């Protein structure tokens, strides 16, 4: 609602001027301040709710939805008589993270950088301490990456190499 249609009276009540008169001729509504706030708060949707809700055959889990929603392909439209021959498979409910990365950023995160083959997910690490340990080990291995092996090029061997550990 436009703020210029609200006006506070001297006694504290609020007058709301309607954009167009109602069928009974009402042009203004008179509210107590808290009552107006209650009416406005009722109009605010709850968090994480869909603002567009479909019913009937357009509802998400309707058995007939595939017959009325074509999704841009003419083969997706089936005749109402072919109920027994409905072999359409539903799409997966959730996208895999790699498919989302490919779709959103154009990155194929499962392509091996060395050979171009396909990588596969082995595990998901979620523990913060384990993540820190893995990252610290990677940083340490990158520090040693450019160095010559112990004992080569005049570098003294490490104590672990001397003891045979």
C-alpha positions in Angstrom: 0.0 0.0 0.0 1.2 3.5 -0.7 2.3 5.5 2.3 0.5 8.6 1.1 -2.8 6.8 1.5 -2.2 6.5 5.2 -3.0 9.3 7.6 -2.9 9.5 11.4 -5.7 11.4 13.1 -5.2 13.7 16.2 -6.7 11.0 18.4 -4.1 8.4 17.3 -6.2 6.4 14.9 -5.1 5.7 11.4 -7.2 6.3 8.2 -6.5 4.3 5.1 -7.8 5.8 1.9 -8.7 3.1 -0.6 -7.4 3.2 -4.1 -10.9 2.7 -5.5 -14.2 2.7 -3.7 -15.7 -0.7 -2.7 -19.1 -1.8 -4.1 -20.9 -0.5 -1.0 -19.3 3.0 -1.5 -16.7 2.7 1.2 -13.7 5.0 0.5 -11.7 5.0 3.7 -11.0 2.5 6.6 -10.4 3.6 10.2 -8.1 1.5 12.4 -6.5 1.6 15.8 -2.7 1.5 15.2 -2.3 -2.0 16.6 -5.3 -3.3 14.6 -3.7 -2.0 11.4 -0.4 -3.7 12.3 -2.3 -7.0 13.0 -4.0 -6.8 9.6 -0.7 -6.0 7.8 1.2 -8.8 9.6 -1.4 -11.3 8.5 -0.5 -10.5 4.9 3.2 -11.4 5.3 3.9 -15.0 4.2 5.7 -17.4 6.4 9.4 -17.8 5.6 10.4 -20.4 3.0 6.9 -20.9 1.7 5.9 -20.8 -2.0 4.0 -17.7 -3.0 2.4 -19.5 -5.9 0.5 -22.7 -5.1 -1.0 -24.9 -7.7 -4.1 -27.2 -7.1 -5.8 -29.9 -9.1 -3.9 -31.3 -12.1 -1.2 -28.6 -11.9 -0.3 -29.6 -8.3 3.3 -31.0 -8.0 2.3 -34.6 -7.0 -0.8 -34.9 -9.2 -1.0 -38.1 -11.2 -2.3 -36.3 -14.2 0.3 -33.5 -14.2 2.4 -35.1 -16.9 -0.6 -35.2 -19.2 -1.3 -31.5 -19.0 2.1 -29.9 -18.6 4.2 -30.4 -21.8 7.6 -29.0 -20.6 8.3 -27.8 -24.2 8.3 -31.2 -25.9 5.4 -32.5 -27.9 6.1 -36.1 -26.9 5.4 -35.3 -23.2 1.7 -34.8 -24.0 -0.2 -38.1 -23.6 -3.8 -38.7 -24.5 -6.2 -39.1 -21.5 -7.0 -42.6 -22.6 -3.5 -43.9 -22.3 -3.5 -44.3 -18.5 -2.2 -47.8 -18.6 0.6 -47.0 -21.0 2.0 -44.1 -18.9 5.7 -45.0 -18.8 7.1 -41.5 -18.1 9.7 -41.5 -15.4 9.8 -38.6 -13.0 12.9 -36.5 -12.8 15.2 -36.9 -9.7 14.1 -34.8 -6.8 17.5 -33.4 -6.0 20.4 -32.5 -8.3 23.9 -33.8 -7.6 26.4 -31.1 -6.7 28.5 -31.9 -9.7 25.6 -31.4 -12.0 24.7 -28.1 -10.3 28.3 -26.9 -10.8 28.2 -27.8 -14.5 24.8 -26.2 -15.0 25.6 -23.0 -13.0 29.2 -22.3 -13.8 30.0 -24.5 -16.8 32.6 -26.4 -14.8 33.0 -30.2 -15.0 34.3 -30.8 -11.5 34.4 -34.6 -12.1 36.8 -34.4 -15.0 40.3 -35.6 -14.0 42.8 -32.8 -14.6 45.6 -35.2 -15.6 43.9 -37.7 -18.0 40.4 -36.2 -18.6 38.7 -39.3 -17.3 35.7 -39.3 -14.9 36.3 -38.9 -11.1 33.9 -40.4 -8.6 32.9 -39.3 -5.2 34.4 -41.4 -2.5 33.5 -39.5 0.7 32.2 -36.2 2.0 34.2 -34.6 4.8 32.2 -32.4 7.0 34.1 -32.3 10.3 35.9 -29.0 10.6 38.9 -30.5 12.4 39.4 -33.1 9.7 39.1 -30.4 7.0 41.8 -28.4 8.7 44.1 -31.4 9.0 43.7 -32.2 5.3 44.3 -28.6 4.2 47.4 -28.4 6.5 48.8 -31.7 4.9 48.1 -30.3 1.4 49.9 -27.1 2.3 52.9 -29.0 3.7 53.1 -31.2 0.6 53.1 -28.1 -1.7 56.0 -26.7 0.3 58.1 -29.8 -0.3 57.0 -30.0 -4.0 59.7 -27.8 -5.5 62.6 -29.1 -3.3 65.0 -31.8 -4.3 64.8 -35.2 -2.4 66.9 -35.5 0.8 70.5 -36.4 0.0 70.4 -35.1 -3.5 72.4 -32.0 -4.7 74.4 -31.6 -1.5 71.4 -31.5 0.9 72.0 -33.4 4.1 69.7 -36.3 4.6 66.9 -36.0 7.2 67.2 -37.7 10.5 64.3 -40.0 9.6 66.3 -41.1 6.5 69.4 -41.9 8.5 67.5 -43.9 11.1 65.7 -45.9 8.4 62.2 -44.9 9.5 
